[in-house]
């Protein structure tokens, strides 16, 4: 049993001061605000936030971040995908662990305390299974554990190369997995601090019968890339008679288990229906901007009181605060107004952080994202800037998202243990060194 006393903390109904949080075995057991310091309390100066869940990550893609910023005659998502395939073809389990460890170390420093890894690089480069089918998944889990990140591993289902049912070839051979195989893998991976779910890659890669089987046979989280690209939407209409989000809503039991990743080109009625079904929309603003995907219709989701979370996706940016900033700024550019997430009811920073933390928790199917008894003891501590030194906590959080000059997370706790102190990860040097060797091996 341990206790800490925070100067201020973000609770369900807003910021409270002098908040004592007691935790044991990684879980919050009691919470009191307006508390006086007591023997044994660890004083936490600054402002304490519930940890943020990263609901969509492809760890291996960090290994070529910044290396696709040139135009070889095809500057769109599809040309980027070919570069991604070349990296995916070279990643091994031995390289996967240090890559995942470094990535998750940096994500923790960026304010994330849990990650959902959308994992589809399962097999050897030529497509044959490893002796243990979950070897790549276990390598990813080992990397997350080395960094201290809470993990939900989403086992990829990938059966076809397109909506026409064409077979997998080339860079997609490693991805081959049907629903039955993915279900077996998910069950075998679920142990200790790791939870597992299904990652239906897309309607391009998972035929209708398999989507239906996954929805019927699996009770845990189900994530799917959907309506990310206009070409994908057009192909889906041609092949299935409806755009992808509408097809899902019409043909499977979409509910609270589902995370619809991107949904960039979903129409207003699709967004409203998804919200009413209880699904989470997984938004990845920095990756969506990097790939030129487009801007999601956030106002329609807000009007329907829908849930959303954020993800780092291709991992070009590893900071939850920046992800939220771009989410809000993209909407401001779209509708030419300010403070949209607040919806006229308070501070934009608080609205963004609380809503994204809760949506991410739902997508990860974990008791996280809230400072309350029974939830995991995951905390992010931020401190005032020069400009907000004497300001209320809400302004400090606003500034952390919209006016930060460095990564705002000062300290980060995961499962009751401090993982980041004074902006530095407790295993920084060793993880950095292993990552450097991994990158050299990948490029060799």
Buried (B, 14 or more C-beta within 10 A) or exposed (E): EBBBBBBBBBBEEEBBBBBBBBBEEBBBBEBBBEBEEEEEBEEBBBBBBBBBBBBBBBBBBBBBBEEBEEEEEEEEBEBBBEBBBEBBBBBBBEBBBBBBBBBBBBBBBBBBBBBBBBBBBBBBBEBEBBEEBBBBBBBBBBBBBBBBBBBBBBBBBBBBBBBEEEEBEEBBBBBBBBBEBBBBBBEBBBEEBBBBBBBBBBBBBBBBEBBBBBBEEBEBBBBBBBBBBEEBBEBBBEBBEBBBBBBBBEBBEBEBBBBBBBBBBBBEEBBBBBBEBBBBBBBBBBBBBBBEBBBBBBBBBBBBEBBBBBBBBBBBBBBBBBBBBBBBBBBEEBEEEEBBBBEEEEBBBBBBBBBBBBBBBBBBBBBBBBBEEEBBBBBBBBBBBEEBEEEEBBBBBBBBBBEBEEBBBBBBBBBBEBBBEEBEBBBBEBBBEBBEEBBEEBEE
